[in-house]
Amino acid sequence: QVQLVESGGGLVQPGGSLRLSCAASGNIFGRTTWGWYRQVPGKQREMVATIATYEIIYYADAVKGRFTISKDNAKSTVFLQMNSLGPEDTAVYFCNVKRRSFDDEYWGQGTQVTVSS
């Protein structure tokens, strides 16, 4: 069993920055893919960034050059540094981990990010 706890969301002005964190407890060793997703009311959840074993990273086109995903394996924590935020980035951001070895996945509870002046 894995539990994910996100933090770092909040209200920020356009052009500002936020750093999200997702701390995992449980067995997250082995082949795993961490990811950040976001969702706005009435729309499907969309991938923002993922980081897999061997640091293979993907970003959604909408965030390339502005967001950076990273992880601290020793602390079982993944981060999402978000810069140059705009109103279009307003959403609930969810942390996800896929355990390839167990063929399962887990979601965090979500953290609200609001970009507004």
N, C-alpha and C positions, 0 to 999 in steps of 0.2 A: 504494500500500500504506500502511496505517495501523497503528501500534502504540499500544496503550493500556496504561499502567502505573498501577495503583491503589496507594494507600497510605493509612495512617491507621486501619486496623482495629485491633481489640484487645479486651481484656476491660475492661468498665466495670460499675460497680454500677448497680442500678435507680435511675432519676432522674438519672443522669449524662448526659454529652454526649461526642460524638466528631465529628470532622470528617474526612471522607474526601476524598481528592484523586485525580484521574485526569488524568494528563498524556499528551497525544497527540503523536506524531511522524508526519510524513508530510503528505499533502495533505488537510487538513481545512477548506479554505476553501470558500466558496460556501454553498449551502443545505444545512445540516446540522441534525440533531437529536441532542442529547446526552441520555443517559438513565442513570439508576441503577436497577438491578433487584436483586432478592434471591431467594435460593433456600434452602430447608431440605431436608434429606434426605427423599425420598419425596414431595415436592410439586413442582408446576411452578414455574418461575421466574416471578416477578411483578414488574410495574412498580412502582417506588417514586416516581420523579419524572422528568420530562423537561423539557428546555428547548430550544426551537427558535429558528430565526432570528427576529429582532425580539423576542426575549425572551418568546416565548409559553411559558408554564409550566403543567404539569399535575402534580398530586399524587394519589397513591392516598389514598382516604378514611382509611385507617388511620394515615397519617402527617401529614395536614393539621394545620397549627398547631404541629407539633413539628419537622418537617424543612424545610430550606430549600436549594434547589438554586441554584447560581450559576455563572457562568463568567468566566474571564479570557481574552478573545480574544487578547490580545497574547502570552500564555503558552501558549495552546492547552490550557488546563486547566479542568476542571469540578470543582466542589466539592459536597459534600453535608454540610451542617451538621445534625447530629442531636441534638436536645435531648429531655429527659424520656424517656429510653430505658427500655423495659421488656423483660422476658424475651421477649415476643412479637416483639421486633425482632431477636432472635438469628438470624443467617443468614449465608450468604456473599453479599457484595454485589459486583455486577458493574457495570462501566462499559460503556456501549454508545454507539457513534456511527453514525448513519445518514447516508450521503452521498446527498442527493437527486439531485445532478447526475450521480452515477455509478450510482445505484440499487444500492448495496451497503451493508453494515454490518459493523462490527467489534466484538469483545468483548475486554475485559480478562481477566486471569487470575483475578480475584476476590480479595476480601480478607475475612477472617473477622471478624465482629462478634459478640461474646458478651456478653450482659447477664446478670449473675449476681452474687448477694451471696456 
